[in-house]
Amino acid sequence: MLIATAAEAKTLVVYYSYTNKCHEIVTTLTSQIEADVVRIEPAEKGLKYEANNYALGTQLLNAIKANPNDASSYPAIDPVTVNLTDYDTYIIVTPLWWSQMAAIMQTYLFHHGAEMAGKNVGLIVSSHSSGISGVVADAQRLLPNSIWMGDALWINASNHGNRSSLIENWLTTQNFPTSNDMTQKFYITIGGVTKTATLVSNSSTEALVAQLQKGNITYEAHDYSNFEKVGALGYTFPENNTQITTKPGDLILYQGSNLCIYYDTNSWNFTRIGQLDNMTQADIKTWVKAGDGNVSVMLSVSGPTGINQVKSDEIKSKAYTLSGTLAQDGQKGIIIQNGKLIIR
Ligand SMILES: Cc1cc2nc3c(=O)[nH]c(=O)nc-3n(C[C@H](O)[C@H](O)[C@H](O)COP(=O)(O)O)c2cc1C
């Protein structure tokens, strides 16, 4: 069942800039793509992060490093009024400070990373000359459940003047959602109880949905390590692995061929394909029979009507009965046509 098209999808560029290099990068970027922009500002104005051999910048980063999970480790920033739910794609543009993400940008992501879960994210890092792997690691720590659209772009002092073509090339490597991407609902049945989930958009879910359009997948799942119910699907799908810390309800593709339904947390490099809709951890544990042996799991893209997602308008316009068979001309009863229930 398709619930929304990405035609309405929007991109937000979030950036911080101390000496305006990132500002110039954002100006160039937004001459190439359509996006809204928000600039993060420190609450305390006029600070000299570079003074005394970068003493203040170093002090801010050390505080974060010592206690990365504590909000008080992060320097205060001005309030940002943008509503993140209006966007499905974010591009973060940040300076590098001592091989890490600039502290001011870390504050923003620390507070808003959860709102970017399941959303597409790209990263551009500006440094004088240092490599950016530490900044990428910070981004992954702060946005553990986002979908990385591709590798980060590094712009440094020696190629900053060339940023227009660097950005243009980088944009072609990023897996932006296209206007054909759709938010896909997906059904999971265990013990006769069907729950819905929302799939993220990537090549793994595309391949999974394509397989499910040919027929439901049923597999045996077992408990693993008190955090998931996992089983082999019998098919192998493309992987889009990133380091993820799971939360209850996450649906994870492991090694391309196993589906894990998470009821607790775990950190690993694997592919998040979606999330169960509106279920508490307790609901999930009861439903998957956590700690209670093997269960049979059925995956489907059919709604309760039993009709698989229909692709062409021609098929869609045909009338079906509730059991999913084509309705006869003049057939009475409940008919489904063009995604609507009709009582004849
Ligand atoms: C506190 C601080 C620490 C920095 N540390 C590094 C560093 O370790 N390596 C490096 O190549 N550049 C470093 N820089 C330079 C910035 O990464 C670089 O100038 C960047 O382009 C600044 O972006 P902005 O103008 O948007 O603030 C540092 C700058 C500051 C203010």
The ligand as a Gaussian input file, in Angstrom:
#p B3LYP/6-31G(d) Opt

LIG

0 1
 C       38.865000      25.064000      16.871000
 C       39.321000      24.720000      15.482000
 C       40.049000      23.556000      15.253000
 C       40.457000      23.209000      13.967000
 N       41.142000      22.041000      13.775000
 C       41.556000      21.697000      12.520000
 C       42.291000      20.493000      12.286000
 O       42.563000      19.705000      13.193000
 N       42.679000      20.198000      11.006000
 C       42.398000      21.017000       9.953000
 O       42.754000      20.681000       8.830000
 N       41.677000      22.148000      10.142000
 C       41.263000      22.522000      11.401000
 N       40.560000      23.683000      11.599000
 C       40.290000      24.538000      10.435000
 C       38.858000      24.377000       9.896000
 O       38.485000      23.035000       9.801000
 C       38.784000      24.976000       8.506000
 O       39.317000      26.272000       8.491000
 C       37.354000      25.003000       7.981000
 O       37.378000      25.289000       6.591000
 C       36.537000      26.048000       8.714000
 O       35.205000      26.089000       8.263000
 P       34.308000      27.378000       8.600000
 O       35.003000      28.547000       7.927000
 O       32.980000      27.105000       7.977000
 O       34.257000      27.538000      10.082000
 C       40.155000      24.051000      12.882000
 C       39.452000      25.250000      13.102000
 C       39.036000      25.582000      14.393000
 C       38.278000      26.855000      14.622000

